[in-house]
Amino acid sequence: MTRLTLLLFSIISTALMGALIIAALVSGHDTLQPILIAAAIGFVAAGPVSWLVARQIF
């Protein structure tokens, strides 16, 4: 299940980071720091999300 989680992490982290970056840009935060914070939050949040998705699949 670990390999499935890592595989899903690469997909889910990209999607979450992109969605949060777009949300930051739409809300008017167009400098570097809010964009990096949004990307970091998406990267960290992708860990538990990918584990939960892998558990549902497995």
DSSP file (Angstrom, degrees, kcal/mol; ACC not computed):
  #  RESIDUE AA STRUCTURE BP1 BP2  ACC     N-H-->O    O-->H-N    N-H-->O    O-->H-N    TCO  KAPPA ALPHA  PHI   PSI    X-CA   Y-CA   Z-CA
    1    1 A M     >        0   0    0      0, 0.0     4,-2.3     0, 0.0     5,-0.1   0.000 360.0 360.0 360.0 -22.5    0.0    0.0    0.0
    2    2 A T  H  >  +     0   0    0      2,-0.2     4,-2.4     1,-0.2     5,-0.2   0.906 360.0  49.8 -65.8 -40.9    3.0    2.3    0.5
    3    3 A R  H  > S+     0   0    0      1,-0.2     4,-2.3     2,-0.2    -1,-0.2   0.903 110.9  49.7 -65.0 -39.5    3.8    2.2   -3.2
    4    4 A L  H  > S+     0   0    0      2,-0.2     4,-2.6     1,-0.2    -1,-0.2   0.905 110.2  51.1 -64.4 -40.7    0.3    3.1   -4.1
    5    5 A T  H  X S+     0   0    0     -4,-2.3     4,-2.2     2,-0.2    -2,-0.2   0.917 111.3  47.3 -62.5 -43.5    0.3    5.9   -1.6
    6    6 A L  H  X S+     0   0    0     -4,-2.4     4,-1.5     2,-0.2    -2,-0.2   0.877 112.1  49.9 -67.5 -37.0    3.5    7.3   -3.1
    7    7 A L  H  X S+     0   0    0     -4,-2.3     4,-0.9     1,-0.2    -2,-0.2   0.930 113.7  45.1 -65.7 -44.7    2.2    7.0   -6.6
    8    8 A L  H  X S+     0   0    0     -4,-2.6     4,-3.3     1,-0.2     5,-0.3   0.841 106.1  62.4 -66.7 -32.6   -1.0    8.8   -5.6
    9    9 A F  H  X S+     0   0    0     -4,-2.2     4,-2.6     1,-0.2     5,-0.3   0.893  98.9  54.4 -60.8 -40.3    1.0   11.4   -3.7
   10   10 A S  H  X S+     0   0    0     -4,-1.5     4,-0.7     1,-0.2    -1,-0.2   0.842 116.6  37.5 -64.6 -31.7    2.7   12.6   -6.9
   11   11 A I  H  X S+     0   0    0     -4,-0.9     4,-1.9    -3,-0.3    -2,-0.2   0.909 119.1  45.9 -83.4 -46.7   -0.6   13.1   -8.6
   12   12 A I  H  X S+     0   0    0     -4,-3.3     4,-2.8     1,-0.2     5,-0.3   0.876 110.0  53.8 -68.2 -38.3   -2.6   14.5   -5.7
   13   13 A S  H  X S+     0   0    0     -4,-2.6     4,-2.6    -5,-0.3     5,-0.3   0.907 108.8  49.5 -64.9 -39.7    0.1   16.9   -4.5
   14   14 A T  H  X S+     0   0    0     -4,-0.7     4,-2.2    -5,-0.3    -1,-0.2   0.918 113.4  46.4 -63.1 -42.9    0.3   18.5   -7.9
   15   15 A A  H  X S+     0   0    0     -4,-1.9     4,-2.4     2,-0.2    -2,-0.2   0.925 115.3  44.8 -67.0 -44.8   -3.5   18.9   -8.1
   16   16 A L  H  X S+     0   0    0     -4,-2.8     4,-2.5     2,-0.2     5,-0.2   0.916 113.8  49.4 -66.8 -42.8   -3.8   20.4   -4.6
   17   17 A M  H  X S+     0   0    0     -4,-2.6     4,-2.2    -5,-0.3    -1,-0.2   0.923 113.0  47.6 -62.6 -42.9   -0.8   22.7   -5.0
   18   18 A G  H  X S+     0   0    0     -4,-2.2     4,-2.3    -5,-0.3    -2,-0.2   0.909 112.0  49.4 -64.1 -42.2   -2.2   23.9   -8.3
   19   19 A A  H  X S+     0   0    0     -4,-2.4     4,-2.1     1,-0.2    -2,-0.2   0.904 113.3  46.1 -65.1 -40.8   -5.7   24.5   -6.9
   20   20 A L  H  X S+     0   0    0     -4,-2.5     4,-2.1     2,-0.2    -1,-0.2   0.851 111.3  51.8 -72.6 -33.3   -4.4   26.4   -3.9
   21   21 A I  H  X S+     0   0    0     -4,-2.2     4,-2.3    -5,-0.2    -2,-0.2   0.915 110.9  48.2 -65.9 -42.4   -2.0   28.5   -6.1
   22   22 A I  H  X S+     0   0    0     -4,-2.3     4,-2.6     1,-0.2    -2,-0.2   0.906 110.6  51.6 -63.8 -40.6   -5.0   29.4   -8.3
   23   23 A A  H  X S+     0   0    0     -4,-2.1     4,-1.8     1,-0.2    -1,-0.2   0.890 110.2  49.2 -63.3 -38.5   -7.1   30.2   -5.3
   24   24 A A  H  <>S+     0   0    0     -4,-2.1     5,-2.2     2,-0.2    -2,-0.2   0.906 113.0  46.7 -66.9 -40.9   -4.3   32.5   -4.0
   25   25 A L  H ><5S+     0   0    0     -4,-2.3     3,-1.2     1,-0.2    -2,-0.2   0.898 111.5  50.5 -68.5 -39.8   -4.0   34.3   -7.3
   26   26 A V  H 3<5S+     0   0    0     -4,-2.6    -1,-0.2     1,-0.3    -2,-0.2   0.856 105.6  56.9 -66.9 -34.4   -7.7   34.7   -7.7
   27   27 A S  T 3<5S-     0   0    0     -4,-1.8    -1,-0.3    -5,-0.2    -2,-0.2   0.454 124.7-101.6 -79.5   2.1   -8.0   36.2   -4.2
   28   28 A G  T < 5S+     0   0    0     -3,-1.2     2,-1.3     1,-0.2    -3,-0.2   0.478  81.4 130.6  98.5   2.7   -5.5   38.9   -5.2
   29   29 A H      < +     0   0    0     -5,-2.2    -1,-0.2    -6,-0.2    -2,-0.1  -0.720  20.5 155.3 -90.5  91.7   -2.4   37.6   -3.5
   30   30 A D        +     0   0    0     -2,-1.3     2,-0.2    -3,-0.1    -1,-0.1   0.083  35.0  98.4-112.0  24.4    0.0   37.8   -6.5
   31   31 A T  S  > S-     0   0    0      1,-0.1     4,-1.2    -3,-0.0    -2,-0.0  -0.558  83.9-103.2-101.9 175.4    3.4   38.1   -4.8
   32   32 A L  H  > S+     0   0    0     -2,-0.2     4,-2.5     1,-0.2     5,-0.2   0.896 110.2  58.2 -67.5 -42.5    5.9   35.3   -4.2
   33   33 A Q  H  > S+     0   0    0      1,-0.2     4,-2.3     2,-0.2     5,-0.2   0.915 106.8  44.5 -62.4 -48.0    5.3   34.6   -0.5
   34   34 A P  H  > S+     0   0    0      0, 0.0     4,-2.3     0, 0.0    -1,-0.2   0.866 113.7  52.4 -64.7 -32.4    1.5   33.8   -0.7
   35   35 A I  H  X S+     0   0    0     -4,-1.2     4,-2.1     2,-0.2    -2,-0.2   0.923 111.3  45.7 -67.8 -42.7    2.1   31.6   -3.7
   36   36 A L  H  X S+     0   0    0     -4,-2.5     4,-2.3     2,-0.2    -1,-0.2   0.873 112.3  51.5 -67.4 -36.4    4.8   29.6   -2.0
   37   37 A I  H  X S+     0   0    0     -4,-2.3     4,-2.4    -5,-0.2    -2,-0.2   0.914 110.0  49.3 -65.7 -41.9    2.7   29.3    1.2
   38   38 A A  H  X S+     0   0    0     -4,-2.3     4,-2.1     1,-0.2    -2,-0.2   0.902 112.0  48.7 -63.5 -40.6   -0.2   28.0   -0.9
   39   39 A A  H  X S+     0   0    0     -4,-2.1     4,-2.1     2,-0.2    -2,-0.2   0.899 111.4  49.6 -66.2 -39.9    2.1   25.5   -2.6
   40   40 A A  H  X S+     0   0    0     -4,-2.3     4,-2.4     2,-0.2     5,-0.2   0.898 110.0  50.3 -66.4 -40.3    3.5   24.3    0.7
   41   41 A I  H  X S+     0   0    0     -4,-2.4     4,-2.5     1,-0.2    -1,-0.2   0.909 111.5  49.0 -64.1 -41.2    0.1   23.9    2.2
   42   42 A G  H  X S+     0   0    0     -4,-2.1     4,-1.2     2,-0.2   -25,-0.2   0.883 111.0  50.2 -64.1 -38.6   -1.0   21.8   -0.8
   43   43 A F  H  < S+     0   0    0     -4,-2.1     4,-0.5     2,-0.2    -2,-0.2   0.917 114.4  43.3 -66.3 -43.7    2.2   19.7   -0.6
   44   44 A V  H >< S+     0   0    0     -4,-2.4     3,-1.0     1,-0.2    -2,-0.2   0.896 113.0  51.7 -70.1 -40.1    1.7   19.0    3.1
   45   45 A A  H 3X S+     0   0    0     -4,-2.5     4,-1.5     1,-0.2    -1,-0.2   0.735  97.2  69.4 -69.7 -21.4   -2.0   18.3    2.8
   46   46 A A  H 3X S+     0   0    0     -4,-1.2     4,-2.5     1,-0.2    -1,-0.2   0.751  87.2  67.8 -70.1 -23.0   -1.4   15.8    0.0
   47   47 A G  H <> S+     0   0    0     -3,-1.0     4,-1.9    -4,-0.5    -1,-0.2   0.983 106.9  34.1 -61.6 -60.8    0.2   13.3    2.4
   48   48 A P  H  > S+     0   0    0      0, 0.0     4,-2.5     0, 0.0    -1,-0.2   0.871 118.1  54.8 -64.1 -34.9   -2.9   12.4    4.4
   49   49 A V  H  X S+     0   0    0     -4,-1.5     4,-2.4     1,-0.2    -2,-0.2   0.933 109.1  46.6 -64.7 -44.3   -5.2   12.8    1.4
   50   50 A S  H  X S+     0   0    0     -4,-2.5     4,-2.4     1,-0.2    -1,-0.2   0.862 111.6  52.3 -67.3 -33.6   -3.2   10.3   -0.7
   51   51 A W  H  X S+     0   0    0     -4,-1.9     4,-2.2    -5,-0.2    -1,-0.2   0.918 110.7  47.6 -66.2 -42.3   -3.1    7.9    2.2
   52   52 A L  H  X S+     0   0    0     -4,-2.5     4,-1.8     2,-0.2    -2,-0.2   0.900 113.0  48.0 -65.4 -40.2   -6.8    8.1    2.6
   53   53 A V  H  X S+     0   0    0     -4,-2.4     4,-2.1     2,-0.2    -2,-0.2   0.910 111.7  50.2 -66.4 -41.4   -7.4    7.6   -1.2
   54   54 A A  H  X S+     0   0    0     -4,-2.4     4,-2.9     1,-0.2    -2,-0.2   0.883 109.2  51.8 -63.9 -37.9   -4.9    4.6   -1.2
   55   55 A R  H  < S+     0   0    0     -4,-2.2    -1,-0.2     1,-0.2    -2,-0.2   0.879 109.8  49.4 -66.1 -36.8   -6.8    3.1    1.7
   56   56 A Q  H  < S+     0   0    0     -4,-1.8    -2,-0.2     2,-0.2    -1,-0.2   0.869 115.2  43.8 -69.4 -36.1  -10.1    3.4   -0.1
   57   57 A I  H  <        0   0    0     -4,-2.1    -2,-0.2     1,-0.2    -1,-0.2   0.917 360.0 360.0 -73.2 -43.5   -8.6    1.8   -3.2
   58   58 A F     <        0   0    0     -4,-2.9    -1,-0.2    -5,-0.2    -2,-0.2   0.481 360.0 360.0 -76.3 360.0   -6.8   -1.0   -1.5
